[in-house]
């Protein structure tokens, strides 16, 4: 991977509520870039889960009218900050892309939803994610800015999690068998 390859550099932090973060963002120069919208994500992989074993992700996402395909490479960490290759583009018809993936031997393996609101603070994107297992704040941008900004908006960078929402959902289901949660991370109907 060379210097021109698109990269994702982020920190993901669970928080008790998004209200505190939301109220502090304007005081650090934040402005809302996108109001909260429901994201519906579907991950694809081979039957043997080859992509997952390689640390790769192939995802189709629908957000409002936008339809996006994303490929992420294996992640590496510097403290709580995750770095990975990320290639992403809009697509015209998500159902056709899904059919193409399936004809190539990939299958949908997990669906996950979240309500996501985006803010900008200088060169950092701050997303406020409400999921079926709780609330998270993600900060994406230059690594040297992320931890300090997280602290300023009331999120503890030391509480940052390295796992994806998919893995966090699996662990949440394991910790709460009494809830009889579905395989997919979706909001109740």
SENUPA-98978 format. One line per field, with one value per residue (C-alpha): residue in one letter; x, y, z. Coordinates in nm, 2 decimals, padded with zeros to 4 digits. Example, Ala and Ser with C-alpha at 12.3 -4.5 7.8 and 13.67 -1.06 7.14 Angstrom:
BEGIN
aa <- (a,s)
u <- (01.23,01.37)
v <- (-00.45,-00.11)
w <- (00.78,00.71)
//
This chain:
BEGIN
aa <- (x,x,x,x,x,x,x,x,x,x,x,x,x,x,x,x,x,x,x,x,x,x,x,x,x,x,x,x,x,x,x,x,x,x,x,x,x,x,x,x,x,x,x,x,x,x,x,x,x,x,x,x,x,x,x,x,x,x,x,x,x,x,x,x,x,x,x,x,x,x,x,x,x,x,x,x,x,x,x,x,x,x,x,x,x,x,x,x,x,x,x,x,x,x,x,x,x,x,x,x,x,x,x,x,x,x,x,x,x,x,x,x,x,x,x,x,x,x,x,x,x,x,x,x,x,x,x,x,x,x,x,x,x,x,x,x,x,x,x,x,x,x,x,x,x,x,x,x,x,x,x,x,x,x,x,x,x,x,x,x,x,x,x,x,x,x,x,x,x,x,x,x,x,x,x,x,x,x,x,x,x,x,x,x,x,x,x,x,x)
u <- (00.00,00.14,00.10,-00.19,-00.40,-00.71,-00.68,-00.91,-00.76,-01.01,-01.09,-01.42,-01.53,-01.84,-02.03,-02.32,-02.52,-02.46,-02.63,-02.32,-02.10,-02.36,-02.38,-02.00,-01.93,-02.02,-01.79,-01.49,-01.59,-01.80,-02.08,-02.33,-02.25,-02.54,-02.84,-02.91,-02.99,-03.05,-02.76,-02.83,-02.51,-02.46,-02.13,-02.03,-01.78,-01.71,-01.87,-01.53,-01.52,-01.19,-01.22,-01.29,-00.99,-00.77,-00.91,-01.08,-01.43,-01.66,-01.97,-02.28,-02.44,-02.76,-02.80,-03.11,-03.09,-02.72,-02.58,-02.22,-01.98,-01.67,-01.37,-01.15,-00.81,-00.66,-00.64,-00.33,-00.34,-00.13,-00.27,-00.65,-00.62,-00.70,-00.54,-00.65,-00.70,-01.05,-01.18,-01.53,-01.76,-02.12,-02.32,-02.63,-02.82,-02.72,-02.94,-02.74,-02.41,-02.53,-02.63,-02.28,-02.11,-02.33,-02.25,-01.88,-01.92,-01.97,-02.27,-02.44,-02.31,-02.44,-02.67,-02.61,-02.79,-02.71,-02.84,-02.55,-02.51,-02.20,-02.02,-01.70,-01.44,-01.17,-01.02,-01.19,-01.52,-01.70,-01.98,-02.24,-02.37,-02.67,-02.68,-02.90,-02.62,-02.56,-02.40,-02.05,-01.86,-01.61,-01.35,-01.18,-00.90,-00.53,-00.42,-00.24,-00.57,-00.81,-00.73,-00.72,-01.05,-01.22,-01.13,-01.26,-01.60,-01.63,-01.52,-01.24,-00.98,-00.85,-01.20,-01.15,-01.24,-01.05,-01.32,-01.56,-01.94,-01.97,-01.74,-01.88,-02.23,-02.10,-01.95,-02.26,-02.48,-02.24,-02.26,-02.64,-02.78,-03.09,-03.19,-03.21,-03.07,-03.07,-02.76,-02.80,-02.75,-03.08,-03.32,-03.65,-03.93)
v <- (00.00,00.34,00.69,00.76,00.46,00.59,00.52,00.52,00.66,00.65,00.59,00.43,00.50,00.36,00.63,00.62,00.87,01.08,01.39,01.51,01.47,01.65,01.94,01.99,01.97,02.34,02.46,02.31,02.45,02.16,02.19,01.93,01.79,01.54,01.48,01.14,00.88,00.51,00.31,-00.04,-00.23,-00.58,-00.76,-01.01,-01.30,-01.64,-01.95,-02.02,-01.66,-01.59,-01.21,-01.21,-01.44,-01.19,-00.89,-00.76,-00.62,-00.60,-00.40,-00.26,00.03,00.22,00.56,00.75,00.76,00.69,00.34,00.27,-00.02,-00.03,-00.25,-00.23,-00.39,-00.54,-00.30,-00.21,00.00,00.27,00.28,00.32,00.45,00.22,00.26,00.06,00.09,00.19,00.21,00.34,00.45,00.52,00.27,00.31,-00.01,-00.19,-00.49,-00.54,-00.51,-00.76,-01.00,-00.96,-01.04,-01.35,-01.47,-01.43,-01.67,-01.41,-01.42,-01.18,-01.29,-01.02,-00.72,-00.44,-00.11,00.21,00.57,00.79,01.17,01.34,01.65,01.83,01.98,02.12,01.82,01.56,01.39,01.30,01.05,00.98,00.63,00.49,00.11,-00.18,-00.24,00.12,00.45,00.51,00.81,00.77,01.03,01.00,01.22,01.30,01.06,01.34,01.52,01.24,01.16,01.53,01.61,01.30,01.43,01.78,01.64,01.41,01.08,00.89,00.78,00.51,00.35,00.32,-00.02,-00.20,-00.43,-00.37,-00.32,-00.68,-00.83,-00.60,-00.73,-01.09,-01.03,-00.84,-01.14,-01.38,-01.16,-01.14,-01.48,-01.40,-01.14,-01.40,-01.14,-01.21,-01.29,-00.96,-00.63,-00.47,-00.25,-00.41,-00.36)
w <- (00.00,-00.10,00.04,-00.21,-00.09,00.10,00.47,00.76,01.09,01.38,01.74,01.86,02.21,02.39,02.58,02.82,02.62,02.31,02.46,02.65,02.34,02.12,02.37,02.39,02.01,01.94,02.22,02.03,01.70,01.58,01.33,01.23,00.89,00.87,01.09,01.23,00.96,00.98,00.82,00.70,00.64,00.49,00.51,00.24,00.27,00.13,00.29,00.46,00.59,00.40,00.41,00.79,00.85,00.65,00.86,00.55,00.51,00.21,00.29,00.12,00.30,00.24,00.41,00.30,-00.08,-00.08,-00.16,-00.10,-00.14,00.09,00.11,00.42,00.46,00.78,01.07,01.28,01.60,01.76,02.11,02.07,01.72,01.43,01.08,00.78,00.40,00.30,-00.05,-00.09,-00.37,-00.44,-00.64,-00.85,-00.75,-00.43,-00.53,-00.85,-00.67,-00.41,-00.69,-00.85,-00.52,-00.48,-00.83,-00.75,-00.45,-00.18,00.04,00.29,00.63,00.86,00.86,01.11,01.17,01.34,01.36,01.27,01.31,01.17,01.29,01.17,01.40,01.18,00.99,01.22,01.15,01.47,01.43,01.70,01.66,01.83,01.80,01.93,02.20,02.30,02.20,02.05,01.93,01.65,01.56,01.22,01.09,01.16,01.44,01.64,01.69,01.79,02.15,02.26,02.08,02.23,02.58,02.50,02.40,02.71,02.57,02.73,02.47,02.72,02.68,02.30,02.16,01.89,01.77,01.49,01.55,01.42,01.68,01.96,01.87,01.89,02.23,02.35,02.25,02.44,02.75,02.74,02.65,02.85,02.59,02.31,02.06,01.69,01.48,01.30,01.48,01.40,01.59,01.71,01.46)
//
